[in-house]
Amino acid sequence: MFKRIAGFFAEVKGEFKKVSWPSREQTVRQTGVVLMITLIASVFLGIIDYGLSEAVKQVIR
């Protein structure tokens, strides 16, 4: 059983060597893109939520 576990981790190590890791610059740039998209989506959804809330308030009154 321990041989199978050791074999598994040896294969994992081999697969990690095949991975093409992004550079620091690419990672920072892509993180910035994700943050901007998240910000834009949250503002958009916040505006929609506010508008629908106000519409419901008008219907209830």
C-alpha positions, 0 to 999 in steps of 0.5 A, spaced: 500 500 500 505 504 501 508 503 494 502 505 491 502 511 495 509 513 493 508 511 486 502 516 486 506 522 489 512 520 484 507 521 478 504 527 481 511 530 481 512 528 474 506 532 472 508 538 476 514 538 472 510 538 465 506 544 467 507 551 464 507 556 470 505 563 468 510 568 470 509 573 475 508 579 471 502 574 467 499 573 474 499 580 476 496 582 470 491 576 470 489 578 477 488 585 475 483 583 470 479 578 474 479 584 480 476 589 474 471 584 472 469 583 479 468 590 480 464 592 474 460 586 475 458 587 482 457 595 481 452 593 475 448 587 479 448 593 485 445 598 480 440 592 478 438 590 485 437 597 487 432 599 481 428 592 482 428 594 490 425 601 488 420 598 483 418 593 488 417 598 493 413 602 488 408 596 487 407 595 494 405 602 496 
